[in-house]
């Protein structure tokens, strides 16, 4: 006789009774009828890199970036073999082909222990080429990090998960355990910006204010003229060394 334990998930119960394997992609990377009516668009179809390219490239460096199980998987750079001449492959950041002005971006992410990643926006490829690395974007960054790890204990408050990196520290942060997905949102409407994490607003800012300008001048980005300006820019997944995963990446343009 099979006794039902209410703590057993449906997926596990399905496997016990029927021997089935539920799809990881089920109900992922899709829009509901309501989302479609609200103007949401998928930026990631769960199967391809359509709509994306590598920063500084016309294509995606697939040694570093893969689509697997309905997820964008940033491969651990330390696990990628070098070229025959010994040169390391620079995978570069992953960037939307299209640019966005005022928008609401929603995405889910997870990392491993000691992981480090981030989503950049307001990204100008021209500014990046002029002042930064050919393959690493200059732009506002929604920081993603294993906040509690020992190696990050000396970081500043504006360098932890949910921060507008180097400028605004997050508040009321609640992160799911390492290895589990978190849900994040970024809102940009005119000069107004917000960062959300797991349903909680953790950062709010106004571009072109005295507070914003003072924090910008104190940041490492102050040496890049024009970095702080609002623009129609690309959205970027950063190419940090560590593994990370993203799914359900969707955007709603604000007119």
ChimeraX attribute file (.defattr): number of C-alpha atoms within 10 A of each C-alpha:
attribute: neighborCount
match mode: 1-to-1
recipient: residues
	/A:1	3
	/A:2	6
	/A:3	5
	/A:4	8
	/A:5	8
	/A:6	8
	/A:7	6
	/A:8	10
	/A:9	9
	/A:10	11
	/A:11	12
	/A:12	14
	/A:13	15
	/A:14	14
	/A:15	12
	/A:16	12
	/A:17	9
	/A:18	9
	/A:19	10
	/A:20	12
	/A:21	11
	/A:22	12
	/A:23	11
	/A:24	11
	/A:25	15
	/A:26	10
	/A:27	10
	/A:28	16
	/A:29	19
	/A:30	18
	/A:31	15
	/A:32	10
	/A:33	9
	/A:34	9
	/A:35	14
	/A:36	13
	/A:37	9
	/A:38	11
	/A:39	11
	/A:40	20
	/A:41	17
	/A:42	18
	/A:43	22
	/A:44	25
	/A:45	20
	/A:46	22
	/A:47	15
	/A:48	14
	/A:49	19
	/A:50	14
	/A:51	13
	/A:52	19
	/A:53	20
	/A:54	23
	/A:55	28
	/A:56	19
	/A:57	15
	/A:58	10
	/A:59	13
	/A:60	21
	/A:61	18
	/A:62	13
	/A:63	16
	/A:64	22
	/A:65	24
	/A:66	18
	/A:67	19
	/A:68	14
	/A:69	15
	/A:70	21
	/A:71	25
	/A:72	24
	/A:73	19
	/A:74	27
	/A:75	21
	/A:76	17
	/A:77	19
	/A:78	11
	/A:79	12
	/A:80	13
	/A:81	12
	/A:82	12
	/A:83	9
	/A:84	7
	/A:85	6
	/A:86	8
	/A:87	9
	/A:88	13
	/A:89	14
	/A:90	14
	/A:91	24
	/A:92	24
	/A:93	26
	/A:94	30
	/A:95	26
	/A:96	21
	/A:97	17
	/A:98	13
	/A:99	15
	/A:100	21
	/A:101	18
	/A:102	21
	/A:103	18
	/A:104	20
	/A:105	22
	/A:106	20
	/A:107	21
	/A:108	19
	/A:109	23
	/A:110	23
	/A:111	23
	/A:112	16
	/A:113	15
	/A:114	16
	/A:115	20
	/A:116	22
	/A:117	25
	/A:118	22
	/A:119	22
	/A:120	24
	/A:121	27
	/A:122	25
	/A:123	24
	/A:124	20
	/A:125	20
	/A:126	12
	/A:127	16
	/A:128	20
	/A:129	16
	/A:130	12
	/A:131	14
	/A:132	14
	/A:133	13
	/A:134	16
	/A:135	20
	/A:136	23
	/A:137	32
	/A:138	24
	/A:139	24
	/A:140	23
	/A:141	25
	/A:142	25
	/A:143	23
	/A:144	22
	/A:145	22
	/A:146	21
	/A:147	19
	/A:148	12
	/A:149	11
	/A:150	9
	/A:151	10
	/A:152	15
	/A:153	9
	/A:154	8
	/A:155	10
	/A:156	11
	/A:157	15
	/A:158	18
	/A:159	23
	/A:160	24
	/A:161	25
	/A:162	32
	/A:163	27
	/A:164	24
	/A:165	24
	/A:166	20
	/A:167	24
	/A:168	20
	/A:169	19
	/A:170	23
	/A:171	16
	/A:172	11
	/A:173	17
	/A:174	14
	/A:175	17
	/A:176	13
	/A:177	13
	/A:178	17
	/A:179	14
	/A:180	12
	/A:181	18
	/A:182	19
	/A:183	20
	/A:184	20
	/A:185	22
	/A:186	21
	/A:187	20
	/A:188	22
	/A:189	16
	/A:190	14
	/A:191	14
	/A:192	14
	/A:193	18
	/A:194	20
	/A:195	23
	/A:196	21
	/A:197	23
	/A:198	16
	/A:199	11
	/A:200	15
	/A:201	18
	/A:202	21
	/A:203	21
	/A:204	17
	/A:205	17
	/A:206	16
	/A:207	16
	/A:208	14
	/A:209	10
	/A:210	10
	/A:211	12
	/A:212	15
	/A:213	16
	/A:214	13
	/A:215	15
	/A:216	19
	/A:217	13
	/A:218	11
	/A:219	14
	/A:220	12
	/A:221	18
	/A:222	15
	/A:223	11
	/A:224	14
	/A:225	10
	/A:226	12
	/A:227	20
	/A:228	18
	/A:229	12
	/A:230	19
	/A:231	18
	/A:232	15
	/A:233	20
	/A:234	21
	/A:235	26
	/A:236	27
	/A:237	25
	/A:238	24
	/A:239	27
	/A:240	19
	/A:241	17
	/A:242	18
	/A:243	23
	/A:244	26
	/A:245	22
	/A:246	22
	/A:247	25
	/A:248	23
	/A:249	24
	/A:250	21
	/A:251	22
	/A:252	19
	/A:253	17
	/A:254	14
	/A:255	7
